[in-house]
Amino acid sequence: EKLSSIKDTDWNDFLQRVCSLLDSTEKNTGAARSKLSLLHYLCTVAVHQEIASRLINSQLFSVLIQQLRAATNWDIRAKVARVIGLLALHTSELGENASVSEAITFLTEIIRENFRNSKLKQCLLPALGELLYLIAREEEKREHPRECWVVPSAAYTVLMRCLREGVRLFPC
């Protein structure tokens, strides 16, 4: 509630701090713990519709995608995927400039590269599914749908292959 009522300047300061903490390149266990704590916090606030919409349409979403790509710690990657999935689930409005296509592409690549790792798929597939559903929901809302967000056919192929093989989709 407090976060949704802050002014734009304070919101921008908040986003800058969160992005800089996530972007930190420190490799020690304290830094990893701090990132995980911040990601837990983002999971908590991402369930609020207004906050989720503001976060998914901000630079934070791009930073989350970078973390998904750059993190060597799989706990961090799994939690980033969880935040992305929660943002996609709870957002009420997706801006045309939101980088959801990039997130879908990268999630698809990670799943494809680690296809035999069922635990990893259980963490990443919900986020991929939520992003696909978000795009479908947003395009359905528009009077004149156009392709704002490109979904690679590989995303559907990977998703269907996982479903055929019976991957259980429990969140991490």
N, C-alpha and C positions, 0 to 999 in steps of 0.2 A: 504494500500500500504506500509506504513511504517512497519507494523507488518510482512508482508510477506518478507521484505528485510533484516530483522535483522539476525545477525550471530547466529550460533548454541548455543554458550555460553549465549548470551543475550536471546535467545528463551527459553533455560532451566531456566534461572533466572525468566523470565516472567511466565512460567508455574508454577514454585515453588511458586511465589507470589500469583498467581490466586488460586492454589490449597489450599494454607494455608488460604487464605481469605474465601474460600468456606467451608473449614474444621473447621473453627472457631466454638466453642461450646457456644459462648456467646448467651444468650437468650433475651437480651433487644431489644427494638424496633429499636435502632440505628444500631445494628448488623444486624437485619432483613432487614432494609432499605439498608444497605451497600451491603448485599448479593443480594438483588433484583436489585440494580444498576449494580452490576457486571454481573449478569445474563442478564440484558438488553444489556449491552455492548457485551457479548458473542453472543447474538442473532444477533447483528449488524455485528460482524466480521465473524460469521459462514456462512454468505452467500457468502463468497469468497472461491472458490474451493480449492485453495492451503492451506489456513488457516484451513478450515473445515477438510481437509485430515490430516493435522498435528495434529489437536486437537483430532479427533476421534481415532487416533492411539497413543495417548499419555496417560500419567497417569491421565490427566484431565477427560477423559471419565469415568474412574473408580470412581473418586471423585464425578462426577455428579450422577452416579448410587447410591453411598453411600448417597448423599444428597436426592435423591428421596426416599430412604429407611428411612432416619433418620429425615428429616425435619418434624416438627409438624405444621408448617405454610403452609397452602394449596396454598397460593400465590407463595411461594418459590417452592413447588413441581410442580405446574403448569408451572412455568417459567423454571425449570430444564427440564421438559418434552419438552417444546418448544425448548430449546437449543439442546437437544438430537435429536429431529425431524429435526431441521435445519441442524445439522451436518450430519445426515444420508442423507438428501436430496441433500446437496451440495458437499459431499465428492466425490473425483474422484478415490480414491484408498483406499481400506480397507485392513489393514494388518490382517494376520491370527490370530494374538494374541489379536486383539481388542475384548473387552468383550461385544459384541453386544448380544450374547446369554443370558448373565446375565441380560442385560437391558430388553430384550424381556420377559424373565421369570418374572421379577419383575413387569413390566408394566401390564402383564397379571394378575398377582396376585392382584394388586391394583384394576384393573378394575373389576375382579371377586368379590372381597370383597365388593366393593362399587357399585354393578351393578345397583342399583336403583337411583344412583346419576347421572343424565344425564349431569349436568354441568361438573362434574369431567370426565365423559367419553368423553365429547367434547374436553377436554384438553389433555387427555392421548391417545386416539385412533389415532390421526394423527402421533404421535411419534412412536407408535407401527407399524402402516402401513408403515411409511417411513423406519423403520428398516427392516421390512420384504421385502420391495421392494429393499433395498440396498443389502441384502443378495442374493436375486434372481438375481439382476443385476451383482453382483460380480461372482457368480457361473456360470452365462452365459458367462462371459468373459474368463473364464479359459478353456484351452484345455481339461484338464482331471479333470472335477469337482469332488471334494470330499467334504465330510462334515466337513468343518472347523468350521462352526457355527451351533450348534444344535438349531432347532426351535421346542419347545414343541408343541404337537398337541393341547394342551389347548389354545395356542395363536390363532390358526385358529378357534377353537370352539368359543372362546369369541368374536373374530372379526366377525364371521358369525352371531352369536346371536345378536350382536349389530346392524349389518346391517339389519337383518330381522326385528328388532324392530324399525328401522327407525331413528337411532340416527343421528342427523345432525353433520357433522364433521367440525365445525368452529374452528379455532385456538383460544386459550385463549388470 
